[in-house]
Amino acid sequence: MQRRSLVVVTNRLPFDESVAPEGAFDWQHSSGVLVSPRHAHLREAPVTWVGWSGHAGPPPELPDTRGLRVRAVPLSEEEIRYHYEGYANATLWPLYHDAVEHPTHHRRWWEAYQRVNRRFAARTAEVAAPGAVVWIQDYHLQLVPALLRELRPDLTVGFFLHIPFPPPELFMRLPRRAEILHGLLGADLVGFQRERSARNFRLAIADACGIEAGQGPVRVDGRQVRTGVFPVSVDTPAVAALAEAPEVRARAAQIREDLGRPRTVLLSVDRMDYTKGIEHRLKAYRELVADDVLTAPDTVFVQVTVPSRERVDHYERLRERVEREVGRINGEYGRVGAARVHYLSRPLDRVEVAALYRAADVLLVTPLRDGMNLVAKEFVAARTDGGGALLLSEFAGAAAELCDAYLVNPHDTAGMKRTLLAAVGADAAENRRRMAAMRAQVTGHDLHAWAELFLEALVPPAADLAAPRGA
Ligand code: G6P
């Protein structure tokens, strides 16, 4: 049987840009599963990845590797400012995350968003084989499904939103709300992390476009558009293998040693983003330190923040606030040789992150709103030793699956303090039981399973074609 080829379209290409120019990319850094040949319908079929290199100017020429073709889309400096930093990350990102920061609206950003989406659609139309399956990812590219359908009606188009789709009360603030929805409705299947996002999307279609969108497929221009829920996950076997590596185990032991052999290591790993609740968590920790409940040197807190979107105002200001708070905690409660917060604000390599996961007693993941939060799942996947505990915000998509975490509301400082103390003080057997249940979850639902489920819903096996799946 002739397999259908797959084109994956993401704003950013899936490799570490620092190694790309030499041509020696580390595909391990990517969500490699998307190009894995495991999906029955796509096995032996060529895969093409379309995306931006992360830099301004002409696109790099990238050699094909392991059956994967990479086709870069160029962005100018102005498009990076207006499309990526502007419309995507200062309009859509805050709006879609409960407007925890104020979304900014500028017409020139919207114009750049349209222009860049048109370029992605044109590049995809150019490289997709006849009848190919195209899988478009995330909020930067919401107009691409409809634009692509116009150019190439022969393609099967899927779209997956990695971040939450906001409630209609928020979404309706968007000046170009109907255009965004019509863009998404160009897909055959629109996937979300959680049912509530799928529901919000259907409500928005009714409110903004006047199109009836009940439980079943949405009818648009004589076509059917399905929605579905596909919670994204991590490459559990790869994370577990990394965490088991002798190098990682040795480094984990060394980290505890370097921290002064504390009884309890608390850890957080986040992109520096205001959605992650970093300040809320630091406040709860500061109060516990001030109350003299978490005492030095018994307990240490390691906060890793990876710089992100640094030229966007919200991010620049957040970094200043976080660093002021870390300085305040260390200044008021630390002593020479015993910092209360070990703060690292730079990207760490995978070995170091895996070692930190293994060295930690409690991982604190406290977003105010998060589509999924893969750090939480990665931590669980990395704890092949059965140790550790996870404190998790109920506003992270991951909370729907990792029900055995210590769930918290990050706005409730007293509750967070209480729950953190419960996690720290719980007996080892209780924490092992919780971690085992969560490990079973991320083992059964890993990144491979996610991609397979989506692609199977998008392109049902021939026998199922008469009865499309998804709601
Ligand atoms: C979130 C988004 C991704 C994005 C990532 C990193 O997870 O859903 O689409 O790639 O953040 O953000 P960046 O702006 O560096 O691409």
Residues whose N, C-alpha, C, O or C-beta is under 5 A from the ligand:
A	BS01	G6P	R12 D138 H162 I163
